[in-house]
Amino acid sequence: LGCSSWAALGTMVGSCAPSALRLIRAAGVALLAARHVAVSAEPAGTITATSTHGREWGVPVQVSYMDPVNCTLRFNEDVANFSADDFMTTTGTRILGFESLNASVYTFQIASDVNGNMSVWVPPQTVRNVTGNFNSAVTAFISVTFFAYPPSASLRLDGFAGPRTDQAWNLAYIVFNSTTVVNGVDAFSSSLVSLSPFLLIENFLKVSDTLFKFNFRITKVDIQAVNDSANSSNDTNASNASSASTVVADCVLPNATLPNENYTKFLCSRCSRSQLCTAHAKYPPNDVGFEYLEFPFEVELQAMSMLGFEATSLPLFYDTLWAEVSMEAPEYAQAPFFVTVSWSEAMGDVLAVQPVFGAGGPPVDEETLRRNVTILSPSSFKVLVAPTSTGVLTISINGTRATEDLAGNSNDFRRNSRARTGSQVVVVYSAGPPLQGDVSFDYQRPHSAYEYGSATGALASSTPPSLNVSWSGFITATSYDFWIAWGKDLATPITANLTDRFVFFPDFVAKLGLDYTAYVRAYNVWGETVVVSKVFMHPRINVVADGSFDDVALPSFLSEPQTAVAFHAHIGRNTFLSFNSLRVLSFRSIDRQGSSVEPCNANSNLLRCTFLNFHIEVPSSRFVVFRNPVRLIFLFGPNGWADPYFQPQLRYWERFHSEWRVASNSCPPHQRQEEWDANSGVYAVAVCHLTQFSVFERFAPQPTSTTQAPLARAESYEDPTFLAGLGGSMVAMVVLFLCCFFACKRPWRKDGQARVPFNDLGIRPVTDRIPSRRTAEHGFHKPADDIGDEELLALEDSQARPHALEDLPVVLPGEQDTERFGPA
């Protein structure tokens, strides 16, 4: 009730007893006081969340996997002008679908772009009630652990370094990289894990919300071993096989098609490493002719929608077979070369043994060998070999008891003579380089996952890149010389007196942006030669650019000091507003023989071209609109940039204006980025344009500091006598100059003396300058020679006085004063 209502009520009950009247008045005063306090209190809010976008939990949401959390905010009273902008959030937290149900109740969702804790709250002095009071403390706080990505799982076996075992009874661990318990509900259990082929899972136990363990026993079957050339009926092992599960094994190629799904292919000691054993069985054969094998299993994990986890298969091997080693090196070399050592499977210590060199070959620089060992994978590494003289180098490597695979199988041939393994290569080290001819190229390289169409026709990741060069059309040629040159002075070894028309390079890593010029010198029987060259460039790389691969490691470039420059492209999601249907970006080297522009034509004292030249384009698309820039990173390294007075600068070719422009300026101001770290040799730049690009050396000297003290200023003269004398001298010089000026400019006649002639002063008289004059009193022309001295002085005085505008003669354009100057 308002004050007037209470007054009216008091009037109506005026006839009542005084005690009743006092009670009514007291109740009114108390109600007014309570109403005043409720309105004046500061606003406070509470956020509740018991559901996500796709599920009702019924309990406060504490964890969510990729599912926005539904939130309801309730204030204790109506608030004014509250919006989503009044919230504060942790980094990455997004507020979605904010909606006001009334002045005190609001709903919204929260999500995040990264894994981690996301929190939302209203800071102090942000929300006010209808009376203007603000909250004095943080209110409406909520915190939820959010996972923007599903968890991943890995398999470990107790006592082994990897998912390989040589034991029948095993203890396995399944490890997730994030929690599997969501709001008190276990998403993973024993019902979601199985082994294929089927093996019984026992003693399944949850160790933590990310770790689970169980036991399993590998089942074996008896098998009848039969060689390719043997008849199963005559096999001596047939009598030892179990009559209940007798099957036949054979050796097949790895790509051979199995008769049906009941057959299994696996490695075994009965077949060479280039072949696989196959058997009509789902489990490893018993130790009847198959003592050493590598049999595949899979641990299958079912999908967990609560975690966004898709069905996954984790490989598992029953492995009693030792690893085998192989080695690759160039057949010919004239410079330090790499030797690549590869094992047939992952090793516990891939560097346990290293190559050794034969005593009959040239010495090898041990320091270079020790400092240039690179691990390529858990099963391979490479070493740089630098012979010190010409000769035939024999390189070999042998397995020992120190070379163990992840299942603990070693190459200790003293205990098992069949476990012996080794490899040997011979390298001819000389100054004679190889050649190539009239010319076609076949370049094979491992395809990366980010490449468009990499799923088909891709080489294994451990296979080194290779180049096959062939030539034809050299009529009457009997032998050839061949070589490839690139960079400043780099070249492959020269091969002379070839009779074949091809050359194969088993380990050729082509760099992006370089022109590899292949030369073929063809000899006829009389020794006459013809040289034909052709340029080979790294093939075009089509990169999936829909944001699936944020960091794309492209082939490297070559720096001016001729070191490798790693090249990365960061292509985020929603980078382009418009795109082609393939959703790819193409990276390729420039074609100097084609339509590409030669960057070195722009060289000057302040700008120099480099080997880092390339194209970025969209196949079959002429116009692309950028939403976000593509970030390019060039890793020169500490030794990849030689001149400290120059810095790298990426420029693009502007076709319309035919000029090289700074690439970073192709982006809007708020998206521009260009950074150069001279210490680490890292250059990063953002581009928003697709065309031809080139990294230039731009003159940018480093600022130098000096410790030389500043020159002392000479003491100024402050003596008053000196200043007075200096001022007087200047005044005297000015007066003297004016006197001389007027004496020479306007001579006059002194009293009692004759007039000073102008000719004596070197000045031509007015009579010489004016051929005739019209006198005011006569009105006719008078020759200048007839004008007397007095008339001449009067004429000069009249010329010296100012004239009115109407006294001056006016000659219109095209007219002449014929009276003064005669006819034209």
Secondary structure, DSSP 4 states (H G I P E B T S, - for coil): --HHHHHHHHHHGGGS-HHHHHHHHHHHHHHHHHHHHHHHSPP-EEEEEEEETTEE-SS---EEESSPEEEEEEESS-BSS--GGG-EE-TTEEEEEEEESSSSEEEEEEEESSSEEEEEEE-TT--BBTTSPBP-S-EEEEEEEEESS---EEEEETTSSSSEES-SEEEEEEEESS--EETTEE---GGGEEEES---EEEEEE-SSSEEEEEEE---B--EE--TTS-GGG-TTGGGS-TTS--EEEEE-TTPPPSSTT-EEEEETTS-TTSEEEES-SSPBPSSS-SSEEEEEEEEE--BTTTTBPPEEEEEEEE-PPP-EEEE--SEESS-EEEEEEESS-BS-TTSS--EE-TTS--B-HHHHHH-EEEEETTEEEEEE-BSSSEEEEEEEE--TT-BBTT--B--TTT-GGG--EEEEEEEE-S------SEEEEEE-PPPTTBTTTTSSPPPTTSPPEEEEEE---TT--EEEEEEEETTTEEPPPEEEE-SSEEEESS--PPTT--EEEEEEEE-TTS-EEEEEEEE-PPPEEEE-SSS-SEEEEEEEE-TTS-EEEEEEE--TT-BSS--TT-EEEEE---TTTT---GGGG--SSEEEEEEEEEEE-TT-S---BSSPEEEEEE--TTS---TTEEEEEEEEETTTTEEEEGGGGS-GGG--EEEETTTTEEEEEE---SEEEEEEEE-PPP----PPPPPPPPPP--HHHHHHHHHHHHHHHHHHHHHHHHHHS--PPTTSPPPPTGGGT---HHHH-SEEE-TTT-SEEEGGG--HHHHHHHHHHHHS---GGGS----TT---HHHH---
